[in-house]
């Protein structure tokens, strides 16, 4: 399969569309494989199952892919490690994956566990080290500059309320339920904003700002940097806004980040700093959530609910699929 660099050629559009559908199959496979572990209290087993499903599904995708956001370094993870090559051959692509975002959510049968994949042309994803990133995000339809990491939370909320033409009390802020976020949450509540706290899963939390039915207006807080890149890839496709900044604990982390990204690793990152060029994104629900329904298994059939989108068209598709257990190319019963 060829993929010309020009996004305006018909060949690129057709190939891009086909590849987007292949991505859905990858996230579906991971979600189906992890279904068995919902509510069983074994998050590592759930993660391993999702990795296995995603890894095998990539074998049929016509790309020459390199994992740049993955399950860790080669000596830390058996599959989908950073630098691993996947795909059956084709255009060179960088891959960002979270085979199971929300392993604890699956283990405890809580909402919003998803499987996630993003693709971009080679060199277009930030190579984020496994550290924290400060993040702020909103959905589409607002002027640039409505939010800014350098503003305090009160200013960001007031600016967003003004842009939405609503009272600030009508806004809902989403954040991970962590001790480090308590001062920010307290200030947000002081100005009358509703708070939605997440136990895990900030990729889903950030995407929720772009889904009207989620009733989330803004996401704020720190979480994993690799997840930040995945969320940025999604918001490129949703036409949302997001900024990030890597948070370092010591000089060794700064030095490592410089080897991955030679430019100033401590700078404020724009959406395109994290995910640029032509981006494809897919996610499939594992447990029911505010964005996607979870996997359902009835007799010989499995139902999945996915979302797939491309930065080129910004068309968002929700894909409901029914899979026949006996005809799947892999054993989904384990």
N, C-alpha and C positions, 0 to 999 in steps of 0.2 A: 504494500500500500504506500503510495506517495503522498506527501503532505507539503505542497508548495508553501513558501514563506508568506506569500501574499494572502491575506484573509479575504480578499475580494474575489478571488478566483472561484469558479464553480466547483473545481476539483477539491479545493480546500474545504469548502462548505460541506460537500457530500461526505468526504473522509472524516471530517470533524463530527458530523452527526452520527455516523456509524460508530465511531470510537466512543462517543458519549453513551450509546446504548450498550456497548461492550463493558463500560465502566459499571453500569447498573448491575450487570451479571456478576461482577466482581464483589460489589458490596452485598448483593443478595446472597452469594455463596457464603460469605463470612457470617452474615446474620443467621442463616439457616443452620450452619454448623454450631453456632453458639447457643441455639435455642434450648438444647438439652440441659444446659447448665443454669437456666433461669431459676432463681430462688433456692439454689442448692448450697449457697454459702462458699463456693469454691471459685474465687475470681481468677486464679491463675489457670485453672482448667478451662474456664470460659474463654479467656484470652488466647490460650493455645489453640483451642478449637477454631476461633475466628481467624487466627493467623493461618492455620492449615487450609481453611476454606478459601481464603483470599489468595494464598500462595498458589494453589492449584488452579484457581480461576484465571490468574494472570498468565498461565502457560498457554492459553488460547488467544490472548490479545495480541494483535499484530503491531507491536511496537518493540523497539529496543530501549527498554526502560531502565533507569537507575534510581534506586530509592535514595532520596535525599532527606526525607523526614520519615523515620521508621521506628522500629522496635528497639533501637539502641545500637551500640557498636557491634561489630562482627563477633567479638568474643563474649558478648553479653546476651545475644539473642540468636536462636538457631535459624530463624527465618525472618525475612523482610527487615534485615538489618540495614543500617545506613551504608550505602555503597553497593548493595546487592543488585545484580542484574536480573531483570524479569522480562517476560514477554516472549513471543514466538518469532520476533524479527520484524523490523519496519523502521519508521522514523525514530530518531533519538529523542527521548522524552525524559523529563524529570518527574518523579513520582513522590507524592506526599501521602502517607497512609496512617490511619489509626484503625487497625483491624477491629478494635472494640473500644470505643470511647465510652467509658463508664463501666469498667469491670466490676466495681462495687455495686453499681446499680443492677447489673445482671445477677450478681451473687445474692442480693437482697430483694430481687424482684421489684425494683423501684423504677419510676418513669424515666424516659429520655435516654436510654442506652441506644447508641447507634453505631453502625460501621461506616467508615469514611474513607474516600479516595479522592485525590485531586491530581490532575496531570497538567503539565505545562511544557513548552518547548525547552530544550536543554539550556540550563543556566538562568531560568526565570524565577526560581524559588529561592528565598533566603535560606541559607544553610544554617538553621538555628540550632545552637547547642542545647543540651537537655538541662536548661536552667529556667528560672521564672522570667516572665514578660509582663510588664504593666500594659493593660489594654483598655481601650474605650471604643465603643462601636454603636452606630445607629443604622437604621434602615434607609431605603432609597427615598428620593424626593425632596431633599433639603439642600440649601446652598452650601458650598464648601466653607469650612471654618466654623460651622455651628458648634462642633465639639473640638476640644483641643486638650491633649494630655497636660499641657502646661497651665491650663486653667484649673482653679479649684472646683470642687464638685458643685457647689452652689451656682457658680457662673455657668457651667455647662448645662445644668438643669434649667436655669432661667432662659438661656439662649435657645435651648431646644423647645421649651414651652412657647416661646415667642414665635419660633419658626413654624410650629404646629398650630399656632393661633388657639391655644387652649390654656386654661389655668394650670399652673404648675402642679396642683393637687390631682390633676387627671393623669399625670405621668406615672409609669411603672418602671422602676429600675431593677435590673437583674444582676446578681453577683453571687459568687461562690460563698457559701456559709463558712467563712474562716475568721479566726480571731483577728488576723491582720486587716480585715476589712471593716471591723466594728467602728472605728472613728469615722470613716467615710459614710457608712450606713447611718450613723447617728446624725451626721450633718444633713444627709438627704432627708431623713425623717423630720428634722427641724423645719425644713421648708415645705413639708407637707406631701412629699412624694411617697407613693406606695413602693414597697420592697418585695421582690420575689427572690428568695434565697435558694440556691442550688447546692445539693450535697456533693455532686460531682458533675462533670461534663460541660466545660465551658465552650466547646465548639458548638454544641447544640444551643447553649445559652446565647451565644453571639448570633447564630443563624436566626434565632427566634425574633430578633429585632427586625428582620426582613419579612416575617410572616404575620400578616395582619391578625389572624385568628389567635395568635399567641398572646396578644395584649401586652407585649413587652416593648417598651419604647427605647431603652438604652441599656447597654451592658457596660459595667465598669469593674475593674479590679485586676489583680495579678493571678496568673496561672501559668501553665507550662508554655514555654516558647514554641516548641514544635506544634502544639495545638493552636497557637496563635497564627502560625503560617497556614495551617489548614483552614482556619476560620477566615483568614484574609483571602484565600483562594475562593472560598464560597462567596464572600461579599463582593469580590470582583465580578462574579457572575450575577449576583443579585443587585448590583449597582448601589450597594450600601457604602457607608463611610466607616473607616477604622484607622486607629493609630496604635502603635506599640512602642515599647522601649525595653530592651533587655535589662534585666536586673542582675547584677553581679555581686557575689559574696566576697571575692578576693581577686588578686591580680592574676592568678593562674587561670581563672575563668575568662578574664578579659583577654589574656594572651591566646587562649584557645579560640575564642571567638574571632580574633584577628586572623588566625590561620584559615578560618572558614570563610570570612568576609573581610577582605583587606581594608575597606573603608571603615570609618569611625564606628565601632560596635556600640558605643554609648549614645549615639544620636537617636533622636525621635524618628521612628520609622513610619512612613506613609503606607497606604494600602499597596501601592505599586512597588515600594521597597521590599515588601514581603512576598508579593505574587504579581509578576508582570507578564507581559505578552499575552498569548492566547491560552486561557485556562479552562479546563473542564472539571466539573465537580459532581460527585455522586455520594449519596448517603442512604442507608436503609435502616429502618427501625428494627430494634431487637425487642425492647419492651415498649409498651404504649407510652406516648409522650405528647407534648404540646405541638410538636412538628409532624411526627410520623406515628402511625400505628405500629405495634410490635408484630413479630412473627406469630402466626396462628397455624396450628397443626390439627387437622381433622381427618382422621382415617388415612387415606392414601394421598391426601393433598395438603400442601403447605401454601399459605398466603403470605406475601410480603408487600410492604408499602415503602416506596423509595422516592427520592427526589433527585433529579438530574438537571444540570444547567450548564450553559457555556457562556463565557465572557463575550464571545463574538456576537451572539444574538440576544443574550440576556433573557431568553425564553426559559421559564421554569416549568418543568414537567413533573407531575406526581404520577408515579408508575405503580399501579396495583397489579400484582402478578399472582397467578396460581400455578404451582409447580406440582407435577405428579411424582411422587416419591420413587416409584419403580423405574422411571425413565430418566432420572437425573444422572449426569455423567460421573458423579462421585457419590460415595456413601454418605448420605446426610443423616443417617440414623445414629451416628456416633459423635 
